[in-house]
Amino acid sequence: MLKGALFSALNALDTDITHVVDLYAGTGALGIEALSRGAEWCDFVERNSGMARVIQANLKVTGLDSRAAVHTGDITRVVPALEPGVTLILADPPYDDTEAWPTMAKLAATTVFDRVTATIAVEHSSRGDAPASLAQFRLRKTIKHGDGAVAIYVASDDN
């Protein structure tokens, strides 16, 4: 339900989904959903090599493998090496990861993300609040459903 609400909110915000990055990708569900909704390209970043293989298998089954790349490794090393021009960042870090917000703020400051049109969506526990900003991105909307929530950040007008 939260995934559906997320993509409805992104659509309502007229989010550019041309080039997506799915961080902490897990099975790749968020990035695959973006591809199925018209994204041209998605980079999946997953630390666990077994889960990266699951993403590759899911992409093959859905026929979306020609519009994606799966990267195995730590997001702080993989993301800065991606092609610039990313328009949508989807992140689903473990809720108990105390470094997730500082890591997202650090990544938001990289030049990989389009400074004018990019949107960042971060899933998190609904028991905690999302920060008001991630680098030059400001919190635009929070969606809560049960134990989960999604914070949606947009590029700030003062870039």
N, C-alpha and C positions, 0 to 999 in steps of 0.2 A: 504493500500500500504506500509506503514511504517513497519507493522508486517512482510510482505513478504520479504522486503529488509533486515530487521533485521535477519531473519532466513537464508537468502541467505548468508549474511555476516558471521554469525556464522558457517555455513557449510564451507565457503571458508577458515575460520581460523581453521578448523578442531577441533571445540569446542567439548569437552566432555560433553554430555548432560545426563549422567547417573543419577545424583541426582540433581534435579532442585528445586529452591525456587522461587516462584512468590510473590514478595512483593508489597504492595498496590494493591492487586490482582483484585479488582473490580469484574468483571464477571468471571474472571479466564481465559480469552481468551489467554493470553500469555502462561501460564502453560499448558493449554489444548493443545495448538498448539505444545508445546515441547513434551508432552506425545504422541500426534499423530505422531510425527516425531521420536519416538523411545526411549524417556526418560523412564527409568525404574521406577522412582518415582518422585513425585512432592509434595512439601509442599506449600500450598497456605496460605498466611498471609493477613488477611483483618480485619481492625478495626471495620467496620460496620457489625453488626450481620445479618441484612437483606441481605446485599450483600454476606455474607458468606453462607447464605442459598441458594442464587442464584447460587453460585459456586457449592455447593453440588448437586443442581438439574441439573446443566449443566454437571457435571461429571457423574451423573447417566444416563442422556439421551445419552451421548456419550459412555457409557459403560467403562469409565476409572476410575470409583470410587474405584476399588480395588488397584489402583496404586497411590493413592493420599491421603493426609490428609488435612483438612481445619482447620486452627487455627484462632480463633477470638481474637483480642487484638492488643496492640501496638507492632510494629515490634521490638522495642528496648528491649522488654521483651520476646517476643516469639522466635526470632531468636537465641539468645544465648542458649536456651534450646533444640534446634533441634539436631538431630544426626549429628556428625561430618562427613566430607567427601563430602560436597556439591560441585558440579562441575560447576553449572551454576546458577547465580543469575539474575533474571529478575525483574526489578523494574519500575513501572509506577506511580511515585508520582504525586500529583496535581502540575501543573506548577507553581502555586502561593505559594507553600509550601517553605518558606524561610529556613526551617530547613532540607530539603530533602538532600542536599549535605553533610552537616555536619553529619547527621544521617547515610548516606551511608558510609562515611569514617569511622565512629565509628564501624559500623557493619562489614566492610571489614577487620578490625583489629581483629575480633574474631576468635577463633580456629575452628569454624564450617565449614569454607570454606577451601577446599583443597589448600594449599599454593603453589603447583606446577602447577596444571592443571586448577584451577578455572578461570572462566570468569564472569565478571559482565557487564550487559547491563542495562543502565538507560535511560528511555525516559525522555525528557525534552523539554522546549520551544526552538525553533530554534533561538529565539531572544537573547538568552544568550549562553555563552560558558561554556562547562563542564570543571571541574578542570583537571589538567594534571595527577593527581593521586588520588587514594583512598587508603589510607594506603599503603600496599605493591603492589598494583595493579596500572599499568600505562595505560594511555589512548592509545589505539591502533588504534581506528578508530571512526569517527563520521559520521553518516548518517543523512542527512537532507532531509525533505520532507514537503513542506508547512510550517505550524506553528510548526510542531513537528520535533524532532531530537532524535537520539539514540546515546549515548556514550558507546563504548565498551572498557572495561578494561581487561587486561590480567595480570596474575601473573608476577611480575618483575623477571628478570634473577638474581638479586642479593639477593634473599631470602636466 
